[in-house]
């Protein structure tokens, strides 16, 4: 996956967080900036904070699993790259 695709996803998350946080009288700039930096985990935490716990926990758990898989594959690629 192209790194710019992940950045586009983070921009979409930041825009959503900004708009929704303003509707709910939350700190819109805080949520948007953190959402831009961290992405899906912050989206899940935001959902949990705003009472949408089911989807929030699902997003947080899936994002953590995705990050763990990416780290493991990165480490394996580095290890096998050293031996080739």
C-alpha positions as a printed Julia matrix, in Angstrom:
84×3 Matrix{Float64}:
   0.0     0.0    0.0
   1.27    3.43  -0.88
   2.15    5.68   2.09
   0.17    8.54   0.55
  -2.99    6.39   0.75
  -2.58    6.19   4.52
  -2.1     9.95   4.69
  -5.28   10.49   2.67
  -7.15    8.23   5.12
  -5.75   10.28   8.04
  -6.86   13.52   6.35
 -10.38   12.11   5.91
 -10.43   11.06   9.58
  -9.21   14.51  10.65
 -11.9    16.26   8.6
 -14.6    13.99  10.03
 -13.35   14.53  13.59
 -13.23   18.3   13.09
 -16.78   18.52  11.74
 -18.3    16.1   14.26
 -16.44   17.59  17.23
 -17.82   21.03  16.4
 -21.36   19.59  16.35
 -20.83   18.02  19.77
 -19.1    21.05  21.35
 -15.76   19.24  21.7
 -12.33   20.67  20.95
 -12.45   20.41  17.15
  -8.85   21.44  16.45
  -7.46   19.06  19.07
  -9.34   16.06  17.68
  -8.49   16.98  14.08
  -4.76   17.38  14.73
  -4.51   14.2   16.79
  -6.6    12.37  14.17
  -4.25   13.56  11.44
  -1.2    12.31  13.34
  -2.45    9.0   14.74
  -5.49    8.2   12.59
  -7.83    5.26  13.18
  -7.03    4.73  16.86
  -8.05    8.32  17.61
 -11.24    7.86  15.6
 -12.11    4.86  17.75
 -11.28    6.73  20.96
 -13.42    9.65  19.79
 -16.35    7.32  19.16
 -15.92    5.84  22.64
 -15.81    9.34  24.16
 -18.98   10.39  22.37
 -21.03    7.36  23.45
 -20.66    5.16  20.37
 -18.77    2.5   22.27
 -19.43   -0.53  20.05
 -18.0     0.91  16.85
 -15.32    2.76  18.8
 -13.92   -0.37  20.43
 -14.11   -2.27  17.15
 -12.07    0.42  15.36
  -9.49    0.62  18.17
  -9.02   -3.16  18.29
  -8.78   -3.52  14.51
  -6.33   -0.62  14.26
  -4.09   -2.1   16.96
  -4.16   -5.5   15.25
  -3.3    -3.83  11.94
  -0.35   -1.96  13.5
   0.95   -5.13  15.16
   0.77   -7.06  11.87
   2.58   -4.24  10.05
   5.34   -4.17  12.68
   5.77   -7.96  12.63
   5.96   -8.05   8.84
   8.4    -5.14   8.88
  10.66   -6.94  11.33
  10.44  -10.19   9.35
  11.24   -8.36   6.13
  14.26   -6.74   7.77
  15.49  -10.08   9.17
  15.05  -11.98   5.92
  16.51   -9.06   3.98
  19.71   -9.41   5.99
  20.08  -13.07   5.09
  19.49  -12.74   1.34
